[in-house]
Amino acid sequence: MKLWGGRFSKATDALVDDFNSSIRFDARMYRQDIKGSMAHAEMLGRQGIIPKDDAALIVKTLGEILKDIENGKVEFSIDAEDIHMNIETILTERIGDAGKKLHTGRSRNDQVTLDLRMYLRDESDELIEMLKNTMTVLLDLASAHVDTIMPGYTHLQKAQPVTFAHHVMAYFQMFSRDLERLTDCRRRVNVMPLGSGALAGTTYPLDREFVAEKLGFDAVTSNSLDGVSDRDFVIEFLSVLSMIMMHLSRFCEELVLWSSHEFAFVEMDDSYSTGSSIMPQKKNPDVAELIRGKTGRVYGHLMSLLTTMKGLPLAYNKDMQEDKEAAFDALDTVKLCLPVFTNMVRTMKVNGEKMKQGAKGGFTNATDIADYLVKKGVPFRSSHAIVGKMVARAVETNRDLDEFSLSEFQEFSDLIEEDIYNAIDVATCVAERNITGGPAKEQVQKEIDKGYEQLK
Ligand code: ARG
């Protein structure tokens, strides 16, 4: 007999039991479900809605059930549909009528969103720690490479020299915003919905604030319809996860590129690479590729829940049960990727020599020649045109700009003097960009120091 079976004269079809049941994936919220029920029962007792003794017995027995679950002594059943009814069924099996009083003034509709909010809140705290760990490794990596000059790109064409530290710190900034977003999202997750009932609140004098306080919530929801039908917090959480994956994936894409023979800027540690079953020479950046690949799956969950929600009338609809598989799989994916990414980056070898060589070719100092002329009084548009001609000559004669003799430089402008060679050295190009947010060592070091401070 189902907990809700009173008005039915026939059992549900076995196919429907299986189809309808969410215990396969919502069992993981058992702790949140039990803690939520304990707080609810205690409040019912305090408010005189159920006898104090019954409340105490419920709380004590729920504690025992929690222990039994954690020791693997409990088997959940598909018949009991979801984690909420499984726990309630076990409780009632153990203490009879007292257990039947637990669900007073509550609905699974407000219970499920309570559990999910607690679950995502707890997971957010874990994710925040993981993300901070990744960020620390990026700071360490940047610290080791403030002098490692590399080419910066636009359109994947060599543009201007930067340093590897500067490049890594760009990702630090992205993850730092992700951290902010996660923390901010957690505030909207951490609102207590019990008291919304099925949709229209309840006639019992529940003390919602007591339950909220007991369970560590910052506030209670303000509208019972919204309380049971809001899944914004899950969608927002999925969007934060998507953004984290997008950032991981961009970095991974660069690492795949950089580990190619053509770039050879980095080499993954053997312990973070894989080989080929046919080509003996291969060393593949599978880990980076797989993180890039898994990004699509997290985006998919975000789109799927947005789509699930878009046509739902108020208040609760069973469609919303689909929120959990999306949220859990996305969460599992990010929790899988973050530590692997972090260790891969921590153990990879950086080839500073190759990076520097890369920074030298491709006329990455052309802007600096233009700026040199500007500092001697030439308007920028004119100097841009002059240097454009130099580049054309260099391309024709298959040379770099710093291979021009002084007299050759002077054919283009008689303002050019011997100091041009120092001015267009890639090290000078980086050092001169000493502006807040720029690649000069002093600036990058300032950002690294701030980063460590921020993570303390
Ligand atoms: N398993 C359900 C879910 O995940 C719990 C709420 C069910 N409520 C209902 N009235 N069917 O959404």
Boltz pocket constraint, residues with backbone or C-beta under 6 A from the ligand:
constraints:
  - pocket:
      binder: B
      contacts: [[A, 20], [A, 22], [A, 26], [A, 81], [A, 82], [A, 108], [A, 109], [A, 112], [A, 316], [A, 317], [A, 318], [A, 320], [A, 321], [A, 322]]
      max_distance: 6.0
